[in-house]
């Protein structure tokens, strides 16, 4: 009898704990839903009018100008970390400077619009500012580190490995280019091709990172519900303010590595850590560290070889730590570090307020874009997201290739170009 009662009590406690974690996850999801749609929508618009074709020639070296251009182009790209890593490798293979390609990769995950919006909503505007100030600082530190320590021999080994073309994740998504050229910016966005491109980029970006967002929210909900505040305060050395500011940026990237969550999905985790006592600079370095999580480190190994993957881990980590310390010092001197720790980590609560109104409006926008996506061959594109892109232009039969659209195989051409139906680049037909 006692055993049965104990089991019932244990089951009830487990159920209650899971329900509490899910409640926190849902609360954060509801709070940021409209902002996610807005961020991905703006990102889709930018990608629809900014071509990837000219990126390689704009990144010929590791000069300050090239690094600045890489940051701007990266900020206008997709926020998917896997796609960013794949596109950086593609740029490197096509002739872009390695340092500039890596700068592009960092910018496309740490300087994108949607990351700033979500960070503002969950953590506050100071953290958004810290990301957009600390991100370029981190990239500058990394560029200097590469110039001083990256040996030509290691770079050549990495290039040889990259040219093998081993598949990672989101290869197809990274290199798809449906951007619309010609005419004014407004006319390109309003055109049929522009609307189609926006809908495709919007849905593809969601498909690329929805798992990270869901996992991040679930982990954040579990940590908020199950881990006592005393643990975090002890772990982050809250009772030792000076040591906490040094320790935060040092330990935060390691926590990120073990979380397996990248892209925007690590912002809810950052909110939990901030409420738990991590330093301001620690939050910044934690968000920066989405590009050294374990799955991505494995992709670096495939793309560039074992030696380069270790080199990237060490230099990335040290750059993130240094940027976190600089952010901590700079924002502390300026008096911009929040005194209260009230990040938006709340249990489920839906009421008629501005959040609910905005969620309804942007869910309608989502429905319109998804409908357009489905009517213009979108599902076929989704199937290509994890496929390695075609790098060759010629076949063995006399060097003449027949080009076709991956989504509309009935469209065929003897020369490279774009599909008249969806605007996607034609690729050599497989034989």
PyMOL commands that set and color helices and strands:
alter all, ss='L'
color gray80, all
select helices_A, chain A and resi 2-49+56-58+64-75+81-93+98-110+113-122+125-149+152-162+171-175+185-190+192-226+229-235+241-259+263-276+280-292+294-304+306-333+354-375+378-384
alter helices_A, ss='H'
color red, helices_A
select strands_A, chain A and resi 403-404+412-413+427-428
alter strands_A, ss='S'
color yellow, strands_A
deselect
rebuild
show_as cartoon
